[in-house]
């Protein structure tokens, strides 16, 4: 059962973004998608928050889990289920949208 808050930062021209969304959708995981096209403020924030300059950037309960490759590795190892079962922490700071 998915209780986690999942946010995926994407761009419209990114095949890894499509792959990450498909993986989540195939598992029935609801997520919020934030399009970073024409949003240099979000790209700057993502670089500061994740130390990465690529998309997708995926957050589960406010924690950066990386991009598609890391998401797929979490699924393969079984750790994704555990992360998705956790409820968001009370009083957590909302992510930028």
N, CA, C and O atoms as a GROMACS GRO file, in nm:
protein
  388
    1UNK      N    1   0.085  -0.119   0.000
    1UNK     CA    2   0.000   0.000   0.000
    1UNK      C    3   0.089   0.125   0.000
    1UNK      O    4   0.184   0.135   0.078
    2UNK      N    5   0.056   0.217  -0.088
    2UNK     CA    6   0.134   0.339  -0.100
    2UNK      C    7   0.074   0.449  -0.014
    2UNK      O    8  -0.041   0.488  -0.033
    3UNK      N    9   0.151   0.498   0.080
    3UNK     CA   10   0.108   0.610   0.163
    3UNK      C   11   0.198   0.730   0.144
    3UNK      O   12   0.166   0.840   0.188
    4UNK      N   13   0.311   0.709   0.080
    4UNK     CA   14   0.413   0.813   0.066
    4UNK      C   15   0.369   0.922  -0.031
    4UNK      O   16   0.286   0.901  -0.119
    5UNK      N   17   0.426   1.037  -0.011
    5UNK     CA   18   0.409   1.151  -0.102
    5UNK      C   19   0.524   1.146  -0.201
    5UNK      O   20   0.641   1.156  -0.162
    6UNK      N   21   0.493   1.129  -0.329
    6UNK     CA   22   0.595   1.117  -0.434
    6UNK      C   23   0.584   1.237  -0.526
    6UNK      O   24   0.476   1.272  -0.575
    7UNK      N   25   0.699   1.300  -0.550
    7UNK     CA   26   0.706   1.414  -0.641
    7UNK      C   27   0.816   1.385  -0.742
    7UNK      O   28   0.927   1.346  -0.706
    8UNK      N   29   0.783   1.405  -0.870
    8UNK     CA   30   0.878   1.380  -0.979
    8UNK      C   31   0.897   1.511  -1.054
    8UNK      O   32   0.803   1.566  -1.111
    9UNK      N   33   1.020   1.561  -1.055
    9UNK     CA   34   1.056   1.681  -1.131
    9UNK      C   35   1.103   1.636  -1.268
    9UNK      O   36   1.193   1.552  -1.280
   10UNK      N   37   1.043   1.692  -1.373
   10UNK     CA   38   1.066   1.645  -1.509
   10UNK      C   39   1.085   1.761  -1.605
   10UNK      O   40   1.071   1.878  -1.570
   11UNK      N   41   1.118   1.725  -1.729
   11UNK     CA   42   1.109   1.816  -1.843
   11UNK      C   43   1.036   1.741  -1.953
   11UNK      O   44   1.023   1.618  -1.948
   12UNK      N   45   0.988   1.814  -2.051
   12UNK     CA   46   0.911   1.752  -2.157
   12UNK      C   47   0.991   1.674  -2.258
   12UNK      O   48   0.934   1.602  -2.339
   13UNK      N   49   1.121   1.685  -2.255
   13UNK     CA   50   1.205   1.623  -2.359
   13UNK      C   51   1.298   1.517  -2.302
   13UNK      O   52   1.405   1.492  -2.358
   14UNK      N   53   1.260   1.455  -2.192
   14UNK     CA   54   1.349   1.364  -2.121
   14UNK      C   55   1.297   1.221  -2.123
   14UNK      O   56   1.194   1.193  -2.061
   15UNK      N   57   1.365   1.130  -2.193
   15UNK     CA   58   1.318   0.991  -2.196
   15UNK      C   59   1.327   0.922  -2.060
   15UNK      O   60   1.247   0.833  -2.031
   16UNK      N   61   1.422   0.961  -1.976
   16UNK     CA   62   1.431   0.902  -1.842
   16UNK      C   63   1.315   0.946  -1.755
   16UNK      O   64   1.272   0.872  -1.666
   17UNK      N   65   1.264   1.066  -1.779
   17UNK     CA   66   1.144   1.112  -1.707
   17UNK      C   67   1.025   1.025  -1.743
   17UNK      O   68   0.948   0.985  -1.655
   18UNK      N   69   1.011   0.996  -1.870
   18UNK     CA   70   0.901   0.910  -1.917
   18UNK      C   71   0.915   0.772  -1.853
   18UNK      O   72   0.817   0.714  -1.808
   19UNK      N   73   1.037   0.720  -1.850
   19UNK     CA   74   1.059   0.587  -1.793
   19UNK      C   75   1.027   0.586  -1.643
   19UNK      O   76   0.968   0.489  -1.594
   20UNK      N   77   1.065   0.689  -1.570
   20UNK     CA   78   1.036   0.696  -1.427
   20UNK      C   79   0.886   0.702  -1.402
   20UNK      O   80   0.834   0.633  -1.314
   21UNK      N   81   0.816   0.783  -1.479
   21UNK     CA   82   0.671   0.794  -1.462
   21UNK      C   83   0.604   0.661  -1.495
   21UNK      O   84   0.510   0.621  -1.426
   22UNK      N   85   0.650   0.593  -1.599
   22UNK     CA   86   0.592   0.463  -1.635
   22UNK      C   87   0.613   0.361  -1.525
   22UNK      O   88   0.523   0.283  -1.494
   23UNK      N   89   0.732   0.361  -1.466
   23UNK     CA   90   0.760   0.267  -1.358
   23UNK      C   91   0.664   0.291  -1.241
   23UNK      O   92   0.605   0.196  -1.189
   24UNK      N   93   0.648   0.416  -1.202
   24UNK     CA   94   0.556   0.448  -1.092
   24UNK      C   95   0.413   0.413  -1.128
   24UNK      O   96   0.340   0.355  -1.048
   25UNK      N   97   0.371   0.449  -1.250
   25UNK     CA   98   0.234   0.419  -1.293
   25UNK      C   99   0.208   0.269  -1.299
   25UNK      O  100   0.099   0.223  -1.264
   26UNK      N  101   0.308   0.192  -1.342
   26UNK     CA  102   0.290   0.047  -1.352
   26UNK      C  103   0.270  -0.017  -1.215
   26UNK      O  104   0.212  -0.125  -1.204
   27UNK      N  105   0.316   0.051  -1.112
   27UNK     CA  106   0.299   0.002  -0.975
   27UNK      C  107   0.178   0.066  -0.907
   27UNK      O  108   0.150   0.037  -0.790
   28UNK      N  109   0.107   0.152  -0.978
   28UNK     CA  110  -0.010   0.217  -0.921
   28UNK      C  111   0.023   0.324  -0.819
   28UNK      O  112  -0.057   0.354  -0.731
   29UNK      N  113   0.142   0.382  -0.831
   29UNK     CA  114   0.187   0.483  -0.736
   29UNK      C  115   0.143   0.621  -0.782
   29UNK      O  116   0.185   0.666  -0.889
   30UNK      N  117   0.059   0.689  -0.705
   30UNK     CA  118   0.025   0.826  -0.741
   30UNK      C  119   0.144   0.919  -0.714
   30UNK      O  120   0.217   0.901  -0.618
   31UNK      N  121   0.160   1.016  -0.802
   31UNK     CA  122   0.271   1.111  -0.784
   31UNK      C  123   0.230   1.245  -0.841
   31UNK      O  124   0.143   1.255  -0.927
   32UNK      N  125   0.297   1.348  -0.791
   32UNK     CA  126   0.282   1.482  -0.847
   32UNK      C  127   0.399   1.505  -0.941
   32UNK      O  128   0.514   1.481  -0.906
   33UNK      N  129   0.368   1.551  -1.060
   33UNK     CA  130   0.472   1.583  -1.158
   33UNK      C  131   0.490   1.734  -1.163
   33UNK      O  132   0.393   1.809  -1.176
   34UNK      N  133   0.614   1.777  -1.154
   34UNK     CA  134   0.647   1.919  -1.161
   34UNK      C  135   0.736   1.939  -1.284
   34UNK      O  136   0.848   1.890  -1.288
   35UNK      N  137   0.684   2.011  -1.382
   35UNK     CA  138   0.757   2.037  -1.506
   35UNK      C  139   0.855   2.152  -1.483
   35UNK      O  140   0.817   2.261  -1.442
   36UNK      N  141   0.981   2.124  -1.509
   36UNK     CA  142   1.087   2.224  -1.488
   36UNK      C  143   1.119   2.303  -1.613
   36UNK      O  144   1.204   2.392  -1.609
   37UNK      N  145   1.053   2.273  -1.724
   37UNK     CA  146   1.075   2.352  -1.845
   37UNK      C  147   1.043   2.498  -1.814
   37UNK      O  148   0.942   2.529  -1.751
   38UNK      N  149   1.128   2.585  -1.859
   38UNK     CA  150   1.108   2.730  -1.840
   38UNK      C  151   1.097   2.768  -1.694
   38UNK      O  152   1.032   2.868  -1.661
   39UNK      N  153   1.160   2.692  -1.605
   39UNK     CA  154   1.159   2.723  -1.462
   39UNK      C  155   1.302   2.718  -1.408
   39UNK      O  156   1.337   2.624  -1.336
   40UNK      N  157   1.384   2.818  -1.440
   40UNK     CA  158   1.521   2.817  -1.390
   40UNK      C  159   1.528   2.818  -1.238
   40UNK      O  160   1.625   2.769  -1.180
   41UNK      N  161   1.425   2.873  -1.172
   41UNK     CA  162   1.423   2.872  -1.026
   41UNK      C  163   1.418   2.729  -0.972
   41UNK      O  164   1.487   2.696  -0.875
   42UNK      N  165   1.337   2.643  -1.034
   42UNK     CA  166   1.331   2.503  -0.991
   42UNK      C  167   1.458   2.428  -1.024
   42UNK      O  168   1.505   2.347  -0.944
   43UNK      N  169   1.515   2.454  -1.140
   43UNK     CA  170   1.639   2.386  -1.177
   43UNK      C  171   1.750   2.423  -1.080
   43UNK      O  172   1.830   2.338  -1.041
   44UNK      N  173   1.755   2.550  -1.040
   44UNK     CA  174   1.856   2.594  -0.942
   44UNK      C  175   1.832   2.525  -0.809
   44UNK      O  176   1.926   2.476  -0.746
   45UNK      N  177   1.706   2.521  -0.765
   45UNK     CA  178   1.675   2.455  -0.638
   45UNK      C  179   1.713   2.306  -0.644
   45UNK      O  180   1.772   2.254  -0.549
   46UNK      N  181   1.680   2.238  -0.755
   46UNK     CA  182   1.713   2.097  -0.767
   46UNK      C  183   1.864   2.073  -0.758
   46UNK      O  184   1.908   1.979  -0.692
   47UNK      N  185   1.941   2.158  -0.823
   47UNK     CA  186   2.087   2.144  -0.817
   47UNK      C  187   2.136   2.159  -0.673
   47UNK      O  188   2.225   2.086  -0.630
   48UNK      N  189   2.078   2.253  -0.600
   48UNK     CA  190   2.119   2.274  -0.460
   48UNK      C  191   2.073   2.159  -0.371
   48UNK      O  192   2.148   2.114  -0.284
   49UNK      N  193   1.952   2.111  -0.394
   49UNK     CA  194   1.894   2.009  -0.307
   49UNK      C  195   1.950   1.869  -0.333
   49UNK      O  196   1.963   1.789  -0.241
   50UNK      N  197   1.984   1.841  -0.459
   50UNK     CA  198   2.023   1.704  -0.495
   50UNK      C  199   2.168   1.692  -0.540
   50UNK      O  200   2.222   1.582  -0.550
   51UNK      N  201   2.231   1.805  -0.567
   51UNK     CA  202   2.367   1.808  -0.623
   51UNK      C  203   2.372   1.740  -0.760
   51UNK      O  204   2.477   1.692  -0.803
   52UNK      N  205   2.257   1.736  -0.827
   52UNK     CA  206   2.246   1.680  -0.962
   52UNK      C  207   2.190   1.788  -1.053
   52UNK      O  208   2.116   1.876  -1.009
   53UNK      N  209   2.225   1.782  -1.179
   53UNK     CA  210   2.170   1.879  -1.275
   53UNK      C  211   2.080   1.813  -1.380
   53UNK      O  212   2.042   1.875  -1.479
   54UNK      N  213   2.048   1.686  -1.356
   54UNK     CA  214   1.967   1.612  -1.453
   54UNK      C  215   1.827   1.587  -1.398
   54UNK      O  216   1.802   1.596  -1.277
   55UNK      N  217   1.737   1.556  -1.489
   55UNK     CA  218   1.602   1.513  -1.452
   55UNK      C  219   1.580   1.375  -1.511
   55UNK      O  220   1.646   1.339  -1.609
   56UNK      N  221   1.492   1.297  -1.454
   56UNK     CA  222   1.404   1.332  -1.346
   56UNK      C  223   1.478   1.337  -1.212
   56UNK      O  224   1.583   1.275  -1.195
   57UNK      N  225   1.421   1.408  -1.120
   57UNK     CA  226   1.461   1.401  -0.980
   57UNK      C  227   1.336   1.362  -0.904
   57UNK      O  228   1.232   1.426  -0.914
   58UNK      N  229   1.349   1.255  -0.829
   58UNK     CA  230   1.233   1.195  -0.763
   58UNK      C  231   1.250   1.208  -0.612
   58UNK      O  232   1.356   1.178  -0.556
   59UNK      N  233   1.144   1.254  -0.547
   59UNK     CA  234   1.142   1.268  -0.402
   59UNK      C  235   1.030   1.182  -0.346
   59UNK      O  236   0.918   1.183  -0.396
   60UNK      N  237   1.063   1.107  -0.241
   60UNK     CA  238   0.964   1.028  -0.169
   60UNK      C  239   0.963   1.079  -0.026
   60UNK      O  240   1.063   1.071   0.046
   61UNK      N  241   0.849   1.132   0.015
   61UNK     CA  242   0.835   1.192   0.148
   61UNK      C  243   0.942   1.298   0.175
   61UNK      O  244   0.997   1.307   0.284
   62UNK      N  245   0.971   1.377   0.072
   62UNK     CA  246   1.066   1.486   0.086
   62UNK      C  247   1.211   1.446   0.074
   62UNK      O  248   1.299   1.533   0.077
   63UNK      N  249   1.239   1.318   0.062
   63UNK     CA  250   1.376   1.268   0.049
   63UNK      C  251   1.410   1.244  -0.098
   63UNK      O  252   1.335   1.176  -0.169
   64UNK      N  253   1.520   1.300  -0.143
   64UNK     CA  254   1.564   1.276  -0.279
   64UNK      C  255   1.611   1.132  -0.291
   64UNK      O  256   1.696   1.086  -0.214
   65UNK      N  257   1.553   1.060  -0.388
   65UNK     CA  258   1.598   0.922  -0.413
   65UNK      C  259   1.676   0.913  -0.544
   65UNK      O  260   1.719   0.804  -0.582
   66UNK      N  261   1.695   1.025  -0.612
   66UNK     CA  262   1.771   1.027  -0.736
   66UNK      C  263   1.680   1.031  -0.857
   66UNK      O  264   1.569   1.084  -0.853
   67UNK      N  265   1.732   0.974  -0.966
   67UNK     CA  266   1.660   0.973  -1.092
   67UNK      C  267   1.604   0.836  -1.124
   67UNK      O  268   1.583   0.754  -1.036
   68UNK      N  269   1.581   0.812  -1.253
   68UNK     CA  270   1.522   0.684  -1.295
   68UNK      C  271   1.610   0.565  -1.258
   68UNK      O  272   1.559   0.464  -1.209
   69UNK      N  273   1.739   0.576  -1.280
   69UNK     CA  274   1.829   0.464  -1.252
   69UNK      C  275   1.822   0.424  -1.105
   69UNK      O  276   1.817   0.305  -1.073
   70UNK      N  277   1.821   0.522  -1.017
   70UNK     CA  278   1.814   0.493  -0.874
   70UNK      C  279   1.677   0.438  -0.835
   70UNK      O  280   1.666   0.349  -0.750
   71UNK      N  281   1.571   0.492  -0.897
   71UNK     CA  282   1.436   0.442  -0.871
   71UNK      C  283   1.424   0.296  -0.912
   71UNK      O  284   1.369   0.214  -0.838
   72UNK      N  285   1.476   0.263  -1.029
   72UNK     CA  286   1.472   0.124  -1.077
   72UNK      C  287   1.553   0.032  -0.985
   72UNK      O  288   1.513  -0.081  -0.961
   73UNK      N  289   1.666   0.081  -0.935
   73UNK     CA  290   1.747   0.001  -0.842
   73UNK      C  291   1.673  -0.022  -0.711
   73UNK      O  292   1.680  -0.131  -0.653
   74UNK      N  293   1.602   0.080  -0.664
   74UNK     CA  294   1.521   0.063  -0.542
   74UNK      C  295   1.413  -0.042  -0.564
   74UNK      O  296   1.387  -0.124  -0.475
   75UNK      N  297   1.351  -0.041  -0.680
   75UNK     CA  298   1.248  -0.141  -0.709
   75UNK      C  299   1.309  -0.280  -0.713
   75UNK      O  300   1.255  -0.374  -0.654
   76UNK      N  301   1.421  -0.292  -0.782
   76UNK     CA  302   1.484  -0.423  -0.797
   76UNK      C  303   1.526  -0.482  -0.662
   76UNK      O  304   1.517  -0.603  -0.641
   77UNK      N  305   1.574  -0.396  -0.571
   77UNK     CA  306   1.621  -0.443  -0.441
   77UNK      C  307   1.507  -0.466  -0.342
   77UNK      O  308   1.528  -0.528  -0.238
   78UNK      N  309   1.387  -0.417  -0.374
   78UNK     CA  310   1.274  -0.429  -0.283
   78UNK      C  311   1.261  -0.311  -0.187
   78UNK      O  312   1.164  -0.304  -0.111
   79UNK      N  313   1.356  -0.220  -0.188
   79UNK     CA  314   1.354  -0.106  -0.097
   79UNK      C  315   1.248  -0.003  -0.132
   79UNK      O  316   1.207   0.076  -0.047
   80UNK      N  317   1.203  -0.003  -0.258
   80UNK     CA  318   1.102   0.094  -0.300
   80UNK      C  319   0.972   0.072  -0.224
   80UNK      O  320   0.907   0.168  -0.181
   81UNK      N  321   0.932  -0.053  -0.206
   81UNK     CA  322   0.808  -0.083  -0.134
   81UNK      C  323   0.811  -0.026   0.007
   81UNK      O  324   0.712   0.030   0.054
   82UNK      N  325   0.923  -0.039   0.073
   82UNK     CA  326   0.937   0.012   0.210
   82UNK      C  327   0.924   0.165   0.212
   82UNK      O  328   0.855   0.220   0.298
   83UNK      N  329   0.989   0.231   0.118
   83UNK     CA  330   0.980   0.377   0.111
   83UNK      C  331   0.838   0.423   0.081
   83UNK      O  332   0.791   0.521   0.138
   84UNK      N  333   0.770   0.351  -0.008
   84UNK     CA  334   0.635   0.390  -0.046
   84UNK      C  335   0.533   0.361   0.063
   84UNK      O  336   0.427   0.424   0.066
   85UNK      N  337   0.562   0.268   0.151
   85UNK     CA  338   0.470   0.235   0.259
   85UNK      C  339   0.475   0.336   0.373
   85UNK      O  340   0.382   0.342   0.454
   86UNK      N  341   0.581   0.414   0.380
   86UNK     CA  342   0.597   0.510   0.489
   86UNK      C  343   0.509   0.633   0.468
   86UNK      O  344   0.495   0.683   0.357
   87UNK      N  345   0.450   0.679   0.576
   87UNK     CA  346   0.372   0.801   0.568
   87UNK      C  347   0.464   0.922   0.570
   87UNK      O  348   0.573   0.917   0.628
   88UNK      N  349   0.423   1.031   0.505
   88UNK     CA  350   0.504   1.153   0.509
   88UNK      C  351   0.520   1.201   0.653
   88UNK      O  352   0.426   1.192   0.732
   89UNK      N  353   0.637   1.252   0.687
   89UNK     CA  354   0.657   1.301   0.823
   89UNK      C  355   0.565   1.421   0.852
   89UNK      O  356   0.541   1.505   0.766
   90UNK      N  357   0.515   1.425   0.974
   90UNK     CA  358   0.428   1.536   1.014
   90UNK      C  359   0.506   1.667   1.012
   90UNK      O  360   0.620   1.673   1.056
   91UNK      N  361   0.443   1.770   0.961
   91UNK     CA  362   0.505   1.901   0.960
   91UNK      C  363   0.620   1.917   0.862
   91UNK      O  364   0.699   2.011   0.873
   92UNK      N  365   0.629   1.827   0.766
   92UNK     CA  366   0.738   1.835   0.667
   92UNK      C  367   0.722   1.958   0.580
   92UNK      O  368   0.611   1.997   0.544
   93UNK      N  369   0.834   2.018   0.548
   93UNK     CA  370   0.836   2.135   0.459
   93UNK      C  371   0.792   2.092   0.319
   93UNK      O  372   0.847   1.995   0.266
   94UNK      N  373   0.697   2.161   0.258
   94UNK     CA  374   0.657   2.122   0.122
   94UNK      C  375   0.768   2.150   0.020
   94UNK      O  376   0.846   2.245   0.035
   95UNK      N  377   0.773   2.066  -0.081
   95UNK     CA  378   0.870   2.085  -0.188
   95UNK      C  379   0.822   2.195  -0.282
   95UNK      O  380   0.702   2.218  -0.293
   96UNK      N  381   0.914   2.264  -0.348
   96UNK     CA  382   0.873   2.369  -0.443
   96UNK      C  383   0.799   2.310  -0.562
   96UNK      O  384   0.832   2.202  -0.609
   97UNK      N  385   0.700   2.382  -0.610
   97UNK     CA  386   0.626   2.340  -0.729
   97UNK      C  387   0.617   2.453  -0.827
   97UNK      O  388   0.558   2.437  -0.935
   0.00000   0.00000   0.00000
